[in-house]
């Protein structure tokens, strides 16, 4: 998918799937390394005891670097956040059985951006 096609899909659907971003082996490596780091978040209703998280993934491990070093990811982030961005936050969220259903959450309060086309 081209950069323009990806931006169109993101704008139209509100999400984007980058096929083959990771190999099955790459997915296994990430899961194996991050699973032991998952901790209950449970500090408020949004982060219930049924939601486990890893904050600061980039601080804790380099296993997720292929997710942020991929040229397709960098091109999309460059279009969303404009040139000279600094990508320093990566978080893992595992929603476990018993977690309450939630509406979609938007990070635009933290990162206001428009879906540039």
N, C-alpha and C positions, 0 to 999 in steps of 0.2 A: 504494500500500500504506500502510495506516495505521501509526502508531507501534506499536500493540499487535500488529498483524499482522506487522510487520517484526521485532519482538522475538521473536514466536513462531517465525518462520522461522529467525531466527538461532539460537535455542535448539535447534530441531529439527535443522537442517542443519549448524550450525557455521560457516556463512558466509551472506552476504547480497548479493544483486545489486540495486542500485538502478537500475532501467531508466530510460533517458533522463536520467541525471545530467549527462551531457555530450552535446552535439551532435557529429556527425562532424567538423565544423570545429573545435570545441573540442578534440577528441582530437588532431587533426592539429597544432594549435598547441602543445599540451603536448609531443607527440612531437618536433616540430621544435626546440623550445627546450631540451628536456632531453637529447636524444640526444647532442649535443656534450659534455655534462657527464658522461656515463657514463664511469667508470674501472674498471679491473679491481680487484676487492676482494682476492683471493688471499692474505690474510694468515693463514689457517688452513684446515683441511679443509672447514669449513662454507661459508666464503667462497672457493670455489675460483677458479682463474684463468678459469673459464668463467662466472663470475658477475660482472657489472658492476653498479655501484651509483652512485647519487647520494645522498649524505647531505646533510642540511640544505637540502632543496628550498626551504623557505620563506625561507631566507637568500639563496639564489642567484637566485630568480626569483619573480615574482608570478603567473606563468601558471597555477599550480595552485590559486589562490585559490578558483575556483568549486567545487572539490572539498570545501573545508572551510567555505565560506560558505553552502552549500545548506541551507535550513531542515530538510530531511529528515535530512541528516547531523548537523546540530547537535542535533536532537531525539533521535536515537539515541544520540549520544555523551553527551548530558545524562542519558539513562536508564542508560547503562552506567557512567559515571564520577561520576554525581551532580552536582548543581548547582555552579556556580562552577569548572568545570574550565578548564585552560589548555592549548590545543592548540598545541604549539610544535614538534613533530617530524613531518616527512613525509619518507619515504624512497622512492626508486625502485630496484627490483631487476629486472635483466634477466638471466634465466637463459638462457645460450647453449648451442648444441649441444655435447655432451661433458660437460656438468655431471652429476655423479652424482645418481641419484634419492635423494630424502630423504623421511622421514616428515614429516607436518605439523609446523610449528614454532608454539609458543604463546608469546605475549609476557606471559603472566600472571606470569612471574617478575619482570618489570619493572612490570607494571600489574595487580596482583591485582584482579580484579573478578568478580562473579557476573553471570550473565545474568539481570538483573532482568526480571520480566514485568509 
